């Protein structure tokens, strides 16, 4: 194995982690602040991807598509919060799971109704096409580097938002004690709608960014949603910092596992068998990691102080 | 009194017999296919191709009930039971996925129903597990992969091969290796439904392969081809026909240009039957037919041809008519093997852009009158 390959795989792991972080940040924010399990988060990811693909096809500009994805996902999130989620805060988690699962079905069939059965086309913008050469004779697609950069910026932005602004202070206060912050005169309902829209916009952004790499199709959000749940459980539910570290851990573990396990096994069995068994083991690896972490730290790596 | 009764019975019997000859027997077909979820494009093409054949037959005695299996085996089984017991269908068809087919077919044929497959063709039903009531109008799962193995053996020295880690994926690489005996620089199995292939593409880049074979149906293939094009790796990619079929090409875009694939048919076939099929399909549905549409169209034609000559209530006669394969298939040569799977020609195709639309162009014939490796184990 060369250094170039190792470096490329490490970057792949980080890039996957950053994508997961965009999903997980919204999910964990919503859970932390509102105590709500939102299974429909993957649908908002899909909304972002479809909005971006549609607007990019109309206007020919990926960048307008990206803005549309943020706007549409945030708007969809706000509408969902006002119409459905608002009624669920006082219910138990089973009701929330049922209602948001229904939302998945509504979003999926609604999208199919609007856009048809076939996947949409979305390509990366010309500015970000091509590859860059890295030290050690490695090369890496510009677009994936850009995703890593966007993820880093969002992480920084969220850190500043939560830690340094008045809105962030209210969000933190809402996490700690929602009755008290309501009693102090903060409009908690608007705050919840805002947080939900913010989380949705992040999911939509992730969907649009990934849509240029993958297939924009109905049901694209659910596999990512499962990984995002793994991330927030590892990181500590409600913790943005935990989501960041959890996402990077899951991204790198998954990528390196897929890459290294079959090679490791090839030492013992023939390559075909190694590929099959290694592939199967690699797909279990992140769940094994999750189980180990939960055994050692039952509340995740960075549990929020109050919970 | 007895005489009168006997005469009446005879008259009744004759009357029934005569009327049975005079008017065609009604035939009810149950179509179970995937019309929702990520695989819906395949099911929609299956349904549309099949319905085109039924419509063109003009046979008013054939009715089709269609239901969505959502790509879930347990749902497909429920629908099959309902169709057999309450809708009283005579023939089942339409399932796209091998795992769903394996869940439905054994039960259906055990209840004396015909099944004509429009796509899925697992090895388990082609060899020792074959059945008199089970026909496949598409291929045997390994066929298109075998053809690419044959092509790769002639063209490349070092191949990197990849498929999802599920039965059809394993069949795929097994089929490929049955004909490709050269060096393999990598053999990778990915998770079913995987959407990011960066780790695998990095391995391809580093492997020194001169050719890449991938079997990734539906959305997986779209993701892979886009990411492969973006990665700047310049190794030629090939795959079985459905990796670059008409249902996924628009979503992959120009990244698919130049990809080689295998197929029993391509939309550019220069025969009158094929041209008419493409024109009729485009007229009816305003898009090019995919390979799934073609296979379902032929399945529909087969059932229509048998129904015109025999009653489905007489299973042996109906089966004999199906076996004759008395249809004009757009793919050209088509007949059934001893295991009731096709013997047909398989071609090499290339993705090209024609009038601004991505489509497959036929390059050359890889196999003539190709059957499958399992037929010899089938004893019917």
Boltz contact constraints between the chains, C-beta under 6 A:
constraints:
  - contact:
      token1: [A, 5]
      token2: [B, 206]
      max_distance: 6.0
  - contact:
      token1: [A, 8]
      token2: [B, 202]
      max_distance: 6.0
  - contact:
      token1: [A, 9]
      token2: [B, 199]
      max_distance: 6.0
  - contact:
      token1: [A, 9]
      token2: [B, 202]
      max_distance: 6.0
  - contact:
      token1: [A, 12]
      token2: [B, 198]
      max_distance: 6.0
  - contact:
      token1: [A, 12]
      token2: [B, 199]
      max_distance: 6.0
  - contact:
      token1: [A, 16]
      token2: [B, 196]
      max_distance: 6.0
  - contact:
      token1: [A, 117]
      token2: [B, 40]
      max_distance: 6.0
  - contact:
      token1: [A, 117]
      token2: [B, 41]
      max_distance: 6.0
  - contact:
      token1: [A, 117]
      token2: [B, 44]
      max_distance: 6.0
  - contact:
      token1: [A, 118]
      token2: [B, 41]
      max_distance: 6.0
  - contact:
      token1: [A, 119]
      token2: [B, 222]
      max_distance: 6.0
  - contact:
      token1: [A, 119]
      token2: [B, 251]
      max_distance: 6.0
  - contact:
      token1: [A, 121]
      token2: [B, 250]
      max_distance: 6.0
  - contact:
      token1: [A, 121]
      token2: [B, 251]
      max_distance: 6.0
  - contact:
      token1: [A, 121]
      token2: [B, 253]
      max_distance: 6.0
  - contact:
      token1: [A, 123]
      token2: [B, 253]
      max_distance: 6.0
  - contact:
      token1: [A, 131]
      token2: [B, 232]
      max_distance: 6.0
  - contact:
      token1: [A, 141]
      token2: [B, 230]
      max_distance: 6.0
  - contact:
      token1: [A, 141]
      token2: [B, 231]
      max_distance: 6.0
  - contact:
      token1: [A, 213]
      token2: [B, 227]
      max_distance: 6.0
  - contact:
      token1: [A, 214]
      token2: [B, 195]
      max_distance: 6.0
  - contact:
      token1: [A, 214]
      token2: [B, 223]
      max_distance: 6.0
  - contact:
      token1: [A, 215]
      token2: [B, 219]
      max_distance: 6.0
  - contact:
      token1: [A, 215]
      token2: [B, 222]
      max_distance: 6.0
  - contact:
      token1: [A, 215]
      token2: [B, 223]
      max_distance: 6.0
  - contact:
      token1: [A, 215]
      token2: [B, 251]
      max_distance: 6.0
  - contact:
      token1: [A, 217]
      token2: [B, 38]
      max_distance: 6.0
  - contact:
      token1: [A, 217]
      token2: [B, 219]
      max_distance: 6.0
  - contact:
      token1: [A, 219]
      token2: [B, 37]
      max_distance: 6.0
  - contact:
      token1: [A, 219]
      token2: [B, 38]
      max_distance: 6.0
  - contact:
      token1: [A, 223]
      token2: [B, 193]
      max_distance: 6.0
  - contact:
      token1: [A, 255]
      token2: [B, 199]
      max_distance: 6.0
  - contact:
      token1: [A, 258]
      token2: [B, 199]
      max_distance: 6.0
  - contact:
      token1: [A, 259]
      token2: [B, 199]
      max_distance: 6.0
  - contact:
      token1: [A, 271]
      token2: [B, 187]
      max_distance: 6.0
  - contact:
      token1: [A, 272]
      token2: [B, 187]
      max_distance: 6.0
  - contact:
      token1: [A, 275]
      token2: [B, 187]
      max_distance: 6.0
  - contact:
      token1: [A, 275]
      token2: [B, 188]
      max_distance: 6.0
  - contact:
      token1: [A, 275]
      token2: [B, 189]
      max_distance: 6.0
  - contact:
      token1: [A, 276]
      token2: [B, 189]
      max_distance: 6.0
  - contact:
      token1: [A, 279]
      token2: [B, 165]
      max_distance: 6.0
  - contact:
      token1: [A, 279]
      token2: [B, 189]
      max_distance: 6.0
  - contact:
      token1: [A, 280]
      token2: [B, 165]
      max_distance: 6.0
  - contact:
      token1: [A, 283]
      token2: [B, 191]
      max_distance: 6.0
